[in-house]
Amino acid sequence: MFRIITIEREYGCGGGAIARQLAGRLAWKLWDRTLTEEIAGMAKVDCSAVERHGERLDSRFYRLAKVFWRGSYERALPIDDTQTFDADCMVAMMERITAKIAQEGNAVIVGRGAPYFLRDRKDTFHVFLYAPRAEKIRRIIADGGSRQDAEELVETVDRERIAFIKHYFNADWPTRALYHMMVNTSIGDELVMETLLNTMRRLEQKAEPTTPGLSRVR
């Protein structure tokens, strides 16, 4: 039944790391950094373009684009000022690529509006991960960030995501009705994964038999 998992997450809750472990457990493809690289290739931009031309971008678009593309590895979207590339173009590219990923299946997609693009697909399991503020700060510091940066990012990044989703999808973030589950990651990554996989299995057992050739959640 389920061939795709979308992972939406509050900043700092460990969503990227959990998605990576989940993809490894299922032997599915992880679309996180790979997704950003796919868009960069389509837009014909290089990774040094932000440093060279970042100040020439509209400040509001740059801020929103940076947050929209923020993955588990925390890098900004590379944009070259020689390209006609704005937020509208970025979202249109993302919609096309997400549709292609969904056709191929066996994928874990982190953020980037995927729950909204794939909201009508019955073979997609949607998850929202969150955590208390203290837990998010703890995780960011454990990953090498400073307390000052952690506190600032926790306060600002999700506000930017709210603005982006409201603008492009006319929806609240998170849109609770989209998700099969919303899980507090403070229970631990392993327990989060087990909870997600067990729920997916139970839902598959209630559904009709899987179409031959499609992978079931193991």
C-alpha positions in Angstrom: 0.0 0.0 0.0 2.5 2.6 1.1 5.3 3.4 -1.4 6.2 6.9 -0.2 6.8 8.5 3.2 6.8 12.3 3.7 8.5 13.7 6.8 7.6 17.2 7.7 9.3 18.5 10.9 9.9 21.3 13.3 13.4 22.7 13.0 15.8 21.0 15.4 13.5 18.0 16.3 15.8 15.5 14.5 13.5 14.9 11.5 16.4 14.7 9.0 18.3 12.1 11.0 15.1 10.0 11.6 14.2 10.2 7.9 17.7 8.9 7.1 17.5 6.0 9.5 14.0 5.2 8.3 15.1 5.1 4.7 18.0 2.8 5.6 15.7 0.5 7.6 13.3 0.2 4.6 16.1 0.2 1.9 14.2 3.1 0.3 15.7 6.2 -1.3 16.1 9.2 0.9 15.2 12.5 -0.8 16.7 15.2 1.3 20.0 16.6 0.0 19.4 14.6 -3.2 16.2 16.6 -3.7 18.0 19.9 -3.5 20.7 18.7 -5.9 18.0 17.6 -8.3 16.5 21.1 -8.3 19.9 22.7 -8.6 20.6 20.6 -11.7 17.3 21.5 -13.3 18.0 25.2 -12.6 21.6 24.9 -13.8 23.1 26.6 -10.7 26.2 25.7 -8.7 26.8 25.6 -5.0 29.0 28.6 -4.9 26.4 30.9 -6.4 24.9 32.0 -3.1 28.1 33.4 -1.8 28.8 35.2 -5.0 25.4 36.6 -5.7 23.3 36.2 -2.5 23.1 39.9 -1.8 21.6 40.6 -5.2 18.5 38.5 -4.3 15.4 40.0 -3.0 15.9 39.7 0.7 12.4 38.3 1.4 12.6 35.7 -1.3 16.2 34.7 -0.2 15.0 34.2 3.3 12.0 32.1 2.3 13.9 30.1 -0.2 16.7 29.4 2.3 14.2 28.1 4.8 12.2 26.1 2.2 15.3 24.2 1.1 16.7 23.8 4.6 17.4 20.1 5.0 19.1 18.0 7.6 22.4 19.2 6.4 21.5 22.9 6.6 22.6 24.5 3.4 21.0 27.3 1.4 19.6 26.9 -2.0 22.3 27.8 -4.6 21.0 30.5 -7.0 22.8 32.1 -9.9 21.7 35.6 -10.8 22.2 34.7 -14.5 19.1 32.4 -14.2 15.5 33.5 -14.2 14.8 31.7 -11.0 12.4 32.9 -8.3 10.2 31.3 -5.7 7.5 30.5 -8.2 9.9 28.7 -10.4 11.3 26.8 -7.5 7.9 25.5 -6.3 6.9 24.6 -9.9 10.1 22.5 -10.2 9.5 20.9 -6.9 6.0 19.9 -7.9 7.3 18.2 -11.0 10.1 16.3 -9.2 7.8 15.2 -6.4 5.4 13.7 -8.9 8.3 11.8 -10.5 9.5 10.5 -7.2 6.0 9.4 -6.3 5.7 7.5 -9.6 9.0 5.6 -8.8 8.0 4.9 -5.2 10.0 3.5 -2.3 11.0 6.9 -1.2 11.3 9.0 2.0 10.9 12.7 1.3 12.0 15.3 3.8 10.0 18.6 3.8 10.0 20.8 0.7 6.2 20.9 0.6 5.9 17.2 -0.3 2.9 16.6 2.0 1.0 19.3 0.1 2.0 18.1 -3.4 1.2 14.5 -2.6 -1.9 15.0 -0.3 -4.3 13.1 -2.6 -2.1 10.0 -3.0 -3.3 6.9 -1.1 0.1 5.3 -1.3 1.8 8.1 0.7 2.2 8.0 4.5 2.5 11.5 5.9 4.3 12.2 9.2 4.9 15.4 11.2 7.7 15.3 13.8 7.9 17.9 16.6 9.6 18.3 19.9 9.6 20.6 23.0 11.8 23.6 22.6 14.4 22.4 25.1 14.8 19.1 23.2 15.3 20.9 19.9 18.0 23.1 21.4 19.6 20.0 22.9 19.7 18.3 19.6 21.1 21.3 17.7 23.9 21.7 20.3 24.6 18.0 20.1 25.1 18.4 16.4 27.7 21.0 16.9 25.7 24.2 17.1 26.1 26.9 19.7 23.3 27.6 22.2 22.9 31.1 20.9 22.5 29.9 17.3 20.2 27.0 18.4 17.9 29.4 20.3 17.7 31.8 17.4 17.1 29.1 14.8 14.4 27.4 16.8 12.6 30.8 17.1 12.9 31.8 13.5 13.0 28.9 11.0 9.6 27.5 11.6 8.0 31.0 11.4 9.5 31.3 7.9 8.1 27.9 7.0 4.7 29.0 8.2 4.9 32.0 5.9 6.1 30.0 2.9 3.3 27.4 3.2 0.7 30.0 3.7 1.8 31.9 0.6 2.1 28.9 -1.8 -0.5 26.5 -0.5 -2.8 28.8 1.4 -2.6 26.4 4.3 -1.6 26.5 7.9 1.7 24.9 8.9 1.4 22.2 10.1 -1.9 21.3 8.5 -2.9 18.6 10.9 -5.5 17.0 8.7 -2.7 16.1 6.2 -0.8 13.7 8.5 -1.4 10.1 9.4 0.7 10.7 12.5 2.3 13.6 14.5 5.0 12.3 16.8 7.0 13.9 19.6 10.7 13.0 18.9 11.7 13.4 22.5 10.6 9.8 23.0 13.8 8.8 21.1 14.6 8.1 17.4 14.3 4.4 17.6 10.9 4.5 19.3 9.8 7.1 16.7 10.7 4.8 13.9 9.1 1.7 15.5 5.9 3.7 16.0 5.8 4.9 12.4 6.6 1.5 10.9 4.1 -0.3 13.2 1.3 2.1 12.3 2.0 1.7 8.6 1.9 -2.1 8.9 -1.4 -1.9 10.7 -2.9 0.4 8.1 -1.7 -1.9 5.3 -3.2 -4.9 7.0 -6.6 -3.2 7.0 -6.3 -2.3 3.3 -6.7 -4.4 0.3 -3.9 -6.8 -0.7 -0.9 -5.0 -2.2 -0.7 -4.8 -6.0 1.9 -7.4 -7.3 5.3 -5.8 -7.8 4.9 -3.1 -5.2 7.0 -3.1 -2.0 5.2 -3.4 1.3 6.6 -1.9 4.5 8.6 -4.6 6.2 
